[in-house]
Every structure is written in structure tokens, then in C-alpha cells.
């Protein structure tokens, strides 16, 4: 990462390993629709950018408020580890 100090890069790696990796491992607990919504909303692989609720809703053919409900449910599942 050009232009960043080694200390900053170490912090990013630590955050990725301690905070992001556990979440990504828990994505398996989500149904395909929830997984798709979460990845689009937060720009998680394979998506390289974040999408608005409106953009995601258009892809599903539903109202943006429905996407918000599904996203909240997905996050709740991730926090519980799939339980």
C-alpha cells in the first residue's frame, strides 16, 4: 500500500484478522438472499463498491425498506454466529 506507514498497514491487517474474517466466516449461515444483500451493501467480494438500499431493492424488485429489514436480519444472524 503505497503511501502508508508500516504501522498503519499492521493495524489494518490486525483489524481484518480479528474483526472482518470472523464475520466473513459466518456468511455461510445466511440464506443466499441475505448473503447477496450484505455483500452488495458493504462492498464485500465479489462487489467492489457499496450499493444503496434503492439499488439493491431494484435488483430484487422490492421496496428499499424490505432490503433494510433483510439486512438487519442478516446482521443479527452474523452476530449470533448463525444461531
C-alpha positions in Angstrom: 0.0 0.0 0.0 2.0 2.9 -1.3 2.0 6.0 0.8 1.0 4.3 4.1 3.3 3.6 7.0 4.1 0.1 8.1 2.4 0.7 11.4 -0.9 1.7 9.6 -0.7 -1.4 7.4 -0.2 -3.6 10.5 -3.3 -2.1 12.1 -5.3 -2.8 9.0 -4.1 -6.4 8.9 -4.9 -6.9 12.6 -8.4 -5.4 12.1 -9.0 -7.6 9.1 -7.9 -10.7 11.0 -9.7 -10.0 14.3 -12.9 -8.3 13.1 -13.6 -8.9 9.4 -12.5 -12.6 9.0 -14.8 -13.9 11.7 -17.8 -12.1 10.0 -16.9 -13.5 6.6 -16.7 -17.0 8.0 -20.2 -16.5 9.4 -21.6 -15.6 6.0 -22.3 -19.3 5.5 -25.1 -19.0 8.0 -27.0 -16.6 5.8 -29.5 -17.6 3.2 -28.4 -16.7 -0.4 -30.6 -13.6 -0.5 -29.3 -12.2 2.8 -25.7 -13.0 1.7 -26.3 -11.2 -1.6 -27.7 -8.1 0.2 -25.0 -7.9 2.8 -22.2 -8.2 0.2 -23.7 -5.6 -2.1 -24.5 -3.1 0.8 -20.9 -3.2 2.2 -18.9 -4.0 -1.0 -17.8 -7.4 0.2 -16.3 -9.6 -2.5 -17.2 -10.1 -5.3 -18.6 -6.5 -5.2 -16.0 -3.7 -5.4 -18.3 -0.9 -4.4 -21.2 -0.4 -2.0 -24.8 -0.1 -3.1 -27.7 1.9 -1.8 -30.8 0.3 -0.5 -32.6 1.6 -3.6 -30.1 0.0 -5.9 -30.3 -3.3 -4.1 -34.1 -3.2 -4.0 -34.2 -2.6 -7.7 -32.1 -5.8 -8.3 -34.7 -7.7 -6.2 -37.8 -5.9 -7.4 -38.8 -4.9 -3.9 -39.1 -1.7 -1.8 -35.9 -0.4 -0.2 -37.5 -0.7 3.2 -37.7 -4.5 2.7 -33.9 -4.6 2.0 -33.3 -2.8 5.3 -35.3 -5.4 7.1 -33.5 -8.2 5.4 -30.1 -6.6 6.1 -30.9 -6.2 9.8 -31.9 -9.8 10.0 -28.6 -10.8 8.3 -26.5 -8.8 10.7 -28.4 -10.2 13.7 -27.6 -13.7 12.4 -24.0 -12.9 12.0 -23.7 -11.5 15.5 -25.2 -14.7 16.9 -22.9 -16.9 14.7 -25.8 -18.4 12.8 -27.9 -19.4 15.8 
